[in-house]
Amino acid sequence: MSQLPRLIVCISGTGTNLQALIDACHTGTLAAQIVLVVSNRKQAYGLQRAAAAGIPTLYAPLKGWAEREAYDADLARQLLPYQPDLIVLAGWMHIFSGAFLSHFPQQVINLHPALPGAFPGMNAIERAFAAYMQGQITISGCMVHYVIPEVDAGPVIATAIVPFHAGDTLESYAARLHAAEHHLLVQATRQVLSERQAQELVP
Ligand code: GAR
């Protein structure tokens, strides 16, 4: 177990993508171990998923910090002892600054429910679906990318196109998109780990 690459997963919500990673680690689809789950929201259901899987959790609220960068630096300080090989943002609703990212160069990746350059930020699925309904787009999708201080931007690792279907509702489209995300996030995490292994950066 100790030789497996070490993941930290950051969440803010339901944690279905966290669950996909937990399941993939359990079945061996992903040769890695999740050493910590971080949430900036106390009520995030993903914290319960982590606890059920026996994974340590950290609740790190932004509230109380006067400056974002001080919060980011402090969170990095708390994560460093876990010696993560990769930090996966899976529904993490906080934009990291350089004060965090500088501690983990090329080691932070993010899942976003839209294609590169489209619909950055919150409610991307809702905005993509509205654009489809207005005839502006026919496809959307999801991506995993390296994190830079700009929101939902940075070098792309993997994408999945999820077309709209006639008769789609927001709910039916979102369900299909989330299923694609669960697959993509595991695939992209595996890809990054294997690239880092080839460079002998991770065990
Ligand atoms: C996912 O759809 C993810 O792409 C999105 O949050 C959701 C988390 O779902 N992330 C963003 O919008 C980042 N800008 P989950 O908590 O069920 O994994």
Residues whose N, C-alpha, C, O or C-beta is under 5 A from the ligand:
A	BS01	GAR	G13 T14 G15 T16 N17 L18 A90 G91 W92 L111 H112 P113 G121 D152
